[in-house]
Amino acid sequence: MSSSYILSLTTFVYLGATAIYLLYWIFRLEKVGILGTVVTALGFIMQTVGIGMRWHESYQMGYGHAPLSNLYESLVFFAWVTILVYLVVEFKTKNRVIGAFATPFACLAMAYASFSPNVQDSIQPLIPALQSNWLLAHVITCFLGYASFAVACGFGIMYLIRGDGPSSSYLLEALPSRRALDELMHQTIIFGFLWLTVGIITGAVWANQAWGTYWSWDPKETWSLITWFVYATALHARFVRGWAGKKIAYLSIIGFVSVIFTYFGVNFLLSGLHSYGSS
């Protein structure tokens, strides 16, 4: 049994978890909610095993590198970190309805990684620029930021669905309060912003070692900076202008759209030093 097979199975586990969380949101049955958590945790464990197997397989092939070097591996890692962040949030808030808005991000990432003809899942040797100890530090920190922004986007969608008026709908009543959602958005954006900042810094140091310059205005570098400014604007507006609620919800969604373009748009539409991410 290969790592790719286990990771493909994880896609269906996350799809099942999403469906279960939706059923919990609709029918409000505690046992269904617990089942959603169990299935999500099972998928997370399966994915962890799959990532570990892929790492081991790279050593067996003589490459010996962490599975973080191409689009397939980065999508898998993004899904893994997103589920990790979500499980921590669920543990802290004790609200499983959030799962209906967080697990789809991981499910879609895994589905695209496993079934898209544009994504090659074969293990390849690292190109010279990636043969650095900074690979782990840079990718892990960036994707902790990306995953946090995905969860924050889920909170933003929840906030907009809930609206500012009284919650008369049975479904809306199950969502966290507007105040709780606003605070959760704020906290996850701060968490993601800090990690993205560290990711940009480690990337700059790595770039200096690989290419002799800290910053070259490569398309992915530029769009990472744009994403950083979107979330910096959201935090600044909250601290200085007192923005909250819908304004922050819209910014959390706009910011994640920027993340998606940084991740996919640059790989497929623009060329640069990071173009290997699409291979």
C-alpha positions, -999 to +999 in steps of 0.1 A: +000+000+000+015+033-011+014+067+005-006+081-025-033+054-020-037+063+017-037+100+010-064+095-017-085+076+008-081+106+032-099+127+006-131+106+011-127+106+048-127+144+049-156+144+025-175+121+049-165+144+078-179+174+060-212+156+053-214+145+089-208+180+103-235+193+079-259+167+093-250+178+128-257+214+119-291+205+105-303+179+130-283+190+161-277+154+173-248+152+197-238+117+186-236+129+150-213+157+161-191+133+180-190+111+149-179+141+129-150+147+152-140+111+153-140+108+115-120+141+111-095+128+137-093+095+118-086+113+086-059+134+102-042+103+116-045+086+082-030+116+065-002+118+090+007+082+083+005+089+046+029+119+048+053+098+070+052+070+044+059+094+016+088+108+035+101+072+040+095+063+003+117+093-007+146+079+013+140+044-002+143+060-037+175+077-027+161+113-026+157+116+011+137+148+015+106+160+033+074+157+013+070+195+008+087+201-026+059+201-052+023+211-057+009+177-048+029+175-015+021+211-006-016+206-011-015+175+011+004+195+037-020+224+035-050+200+041-031+184+070-024+218+087-059+230+081-074+200+099-049+204+127-058+241+132-095+232+130-093+204+156-075+228+180-103+254+174-130+227+180-113+216+212-111+252+224-146+263+214-165+230+219-186+240+188-187+213+161-208+233+136-176+251+127-165+218+111-190+222+083-172+254+073-135+243+079-133+207+067-144+215+032-111+234+026-091+203+035-114+181+014-111+203-017-073+205-013-070+168-011-094+162-040-075+185-062-042+169-052-055+134-058-076+137-089-065+167-109-046+159-141-025+190-135-010+175-104+017+149-105+020+128-073+052+110-081+082+116-058+109+137-076+145+147-066+149+182-053+161+208-076+193+225-064+174+256-051+153+234-028+183+215-013+184+235+018+176+231+055+154+262+051+129+242+031+111+228+062+112+262+081+098+282+052+071+258+040+059+249+075+056+285+086+039+297+054+014+269+055+006+274+091-004+309+080-024+297+050-043+271+070-052+296+097-064+320+070-086+292+056-102+287+090-106+325+094-123+326+060-147+299+073-154+321+103-160+350+079-185+331+059-203+320+091-205+356+102-220+368+070-245+339+070-255+347+105-260+384+097-263+414+121-300+409+128-317+385+153-312+349+145-347+335+139-337+306+118-331+272+134-299+268+114-285+302+123-291+296+160-267+267+159-238+290+148-216+307+173-227+342+184-216+371+163-193+383+191-177+348+193-172+346+155-157+381+154-132+372+181-124+338+165-118+356+132-095+380+149-075+354+168-070+331+138-060+361+116-034+371+141-021+335+144-019+332+106-004+366+102+024+359+126+033+326+109+031+342+074+055+369+086+079+343+098+075+324+065+083+355+044+114+362+066+127+326+063+120+327+026+141+358+022+170+343+041+167+311+020+165+332-012+197+350-003+215+316+002+201+301-030+201+331-054+222+358-037+195+382-029+169+385-001+141+398-024+138+397-062+102+407-067+094+372-081+056+368-087+051+346-057+071+369-034+051+398-046+018+381-041+028+368-007+036+404+002+002+415-011-015+389+010+005+400+040-007+436+034-043+425+032-042+409+066-020+437+080-047+461+069-074+440+086-054+440+119-045+476+116-081+486+109-093+466+139-067+480+163-068+517+151-102+521+136-122+496+156-133+476+126-152+444+135-180+422+123-188+423+086-158+445+076-134+420+091-154+391+077-151+405+042-114+411+047-109+375+059-125+362+027-106+387+004-074+377+022-080+340+015-087+348-021-053+364-022-038+333-006-054+311-033-040+333-061-006+334-044-007+296-043-024+286-076-024+318-098+013+323-096+020+286-103-002+284-134-004+319-148+029+336-140+065+324-143+093+330-119+117+314-094+088+296-077+074+280-109+086+246-098+057+246-074+034+236-103+055+206-113 
